[in-house]
Amino acid sequence: MSESIIDVRDLRREFTVRSPSGRVRRTKRSVHAVDGLTFSMPAGAAIGYIGANGAGKSTTIKMLTGILVPSSGTVRTCGLEPIRQRRTLARRIGVVFGQRTQLWWDLPLRESFRTLAAIHRLPENVWVKRRDELIDRLDLAAFVHTPVRQLSLGQRIRGEIAAALLHSPSLLILDEPTIGLDVLSKERLRLFLTEQRELHGTSLLLTTHDMDDVQRLTERVIVVDHGRMVYDGNLPGLVGRVGAERVIVLDLVEPSPPLSGIPEAELVGVEADGLRQRLSFSPERTTAAAVLAAVGERASVRDLSIEEPDIEDVVRRLYLSTTALNDHVK
Ligand SMILES: Nc1ncnc2c1ncn2[C@@H]1O[C@H](COP(=O)(O)OP(=O)(O)OP(=O)(O)O)[C@@H](O)[C@H]1O
């Protein structure tokens, strides 16, 4: 038996799309949404699955969960064939699509939990204990009796995650779980997910456009472009490979002249008459500490923060570098 919770080999999925070309004729073309994907994920791991819009992330998830039939290749999720063993698989995985609800719109969460427990055939003493744990940890008590349609986005997402975890799945798949949430809600959700993984060893596959999600929740990143894998490794390796810059934001004790000329750093912003200044640097060439030490010789720093590069920027740089590489190989 395989140790992998996910195992895909040369997975492909094409779609035929019709585009109007003139008034009468319509042309057909094939879209390779997933185009020869191979990877495996050990049980207990957490992977950030990222890529630009239309890169093939949702199509992959649909094949992993048995919603969509692959055009070719093999896929095993929790050691099962998703299409043929979809029902058994549903008891082992939890899936949350941030932009779509899987809850019953007119039912309160409490009733949804009861219905889900019946669907999964969970023993009463097991699911009630789990439900109470989830209500407590996700802070659902205040709205667990309210119909889902009346919940705020943040409340609904917490409810969706509780519903996906009620049957204690070994694999949790989250498709953009923090999209549209405010900073505090995102933070609470990340803390909860980290805690659940520590307590229950749940494997996590996450698609997101939020770099903080990847950084906080996963230890491995897979980047896809046009349905193909273009990176598989850790986040610092990815950021280093594309040479993305970090920005150090300095709040100074007194207004200071522009801090240009700091070695290996570039001044990218001066605000509030020089009280706040931003310097970008490449982690490949220097460190935040070295930049700070050089600044310290010219100004007194009251507070600082470091902004990570955003996913769109990293992905764009990676796509550009792989395109250049492919062109070179051709
Ligand atoms: N049912 C479908 N019919 C035709 N084309 C499809 C279908 N589903 C997806 N596609 C196409 O397949 C490609 C991959 O789409 P997919 O939704 O998997 O991307 P994604 O990475 O999840 O994007 P996003 O971040 O925008 O959700 C896109 O070109 C999309 O237009």
The ligand as a MOL file (V3000), in Angstrom:
LIG
                    3D

  0  0  0     0  0            999 V3000
M  V30 BEGIN CTAB
M  V30 COUNTS 31 33 0 0 0
M  V30 BEGIN ATOM
M  V30 1 N -15.5110 23.1500 -17.6910 0
M  V30 2 C -14.6010 23.7610 -18.4260 0
M  V30 3 N -14.7890 23.9100 -19.7640 0
M  V30 4 C -13.8670 24.5080 -20.5410 0
M  V30 5 N -12.6930 25.0020 -20.0810 0
M  V30 6 C -12.4430 24.8800 -18.7720 0
M  V30 7 C -13.3790 24.2620 -17.8800 0
M  V30 8 N -12.8540 24.2820 -16.6220 0
M  V30 9 C -11.6450 24.8960 -16.7290 0
M  V30 10 N -11.4080 25.2620 -18.0020 0
M  V30 11 C -10.2010 25.9210 -18.5070 0
M  V30 12 O -9.0840 25.1910 -18.0450 0
M  V30 13 C -8.0230 26.0610 -17.6480 0
M  V30 14 C -7.6870 25.8190 -16.1810 0
M  V30 15 O -8.7680 26.2490 -15.3720 0
M  V30 16 P -8.7740 26.1030 -13.7720 0
M  V30 17 O -10.1200 26.5740 -13.2890 0
M  V30 18 O -8.3640 24.7370 -13.3860 0
M  V30 19 O -7.6480 27.1450 -13.3440 0
M  V30 20 P -7.2830 27.7180 -11.9000 0
M  V30 21 O -5.8110 27.6240 -11.7960 0
M  V30 22 O -8.0890 27.0450 -10.8570 0
M  V30 23 O -7.7030 29.2400 -12.0300 0
M  V30 24 P -8.3040 30.2580 -10.9200 0
M  V30 25 O -7.1560 30.6890 -10.0480 0
M  V30 26 O -8.8130 31.3850 -11.7840 0
M  V30 27 O -9.3860 29.5430 -10.1800 0
M  V30 28 C -8.5360 27.4740 -17.9380 0
M  V30 29 O -8.0650 27.8260 -19.2130 0
M  V30 30 C -10.0410 27.3160 -17.9420 0
M  V30 31 O -10.6370 28.2680 -18.7890 0
M  V30 END ATOM
M  V30 BEGIN BOND
M  V30 1 1 1 2
M  V30 2 1 2 3
M  V30 3 2 2 7
M  V30 4 2 3 4
M  V30 5 1 4 5
M  V30 6 2 5 6
M  V30 7 1 6 7
M  V30 8 1 6 10
M  V30 9 1 7 8
M  V30 10 2 8 9
M  V30 11 1 9 10
M  V30 12 1 10 11
M  V30 13 1 11 12
M  V30 14 1 11 30
M  V30 15 1 12 13
M  V30 16 1 13 14
M  V30 17 1 13 28
M  V30 18 1 14 15
M  V30 19 1 15 16
M  V30 20 2 16 17
M  V30 21 1 16 18
M  V30 22 1 16 19
M  V30 23 1 19 20
M  V30 24 2 20 21
M  V30 25 1 20 22
M  V30 26 1 20 23
M  V30 27 1 23 24
M  V30 28 2 24 25
M  V30 29 1 24 26
M  V30 30 1 24 27
M  V30 31 1 28 29
M  V30 32 1 28 30
M  V30 33 1 30 31
M  V30 END BOND
M  V30 END CTAB
M  END
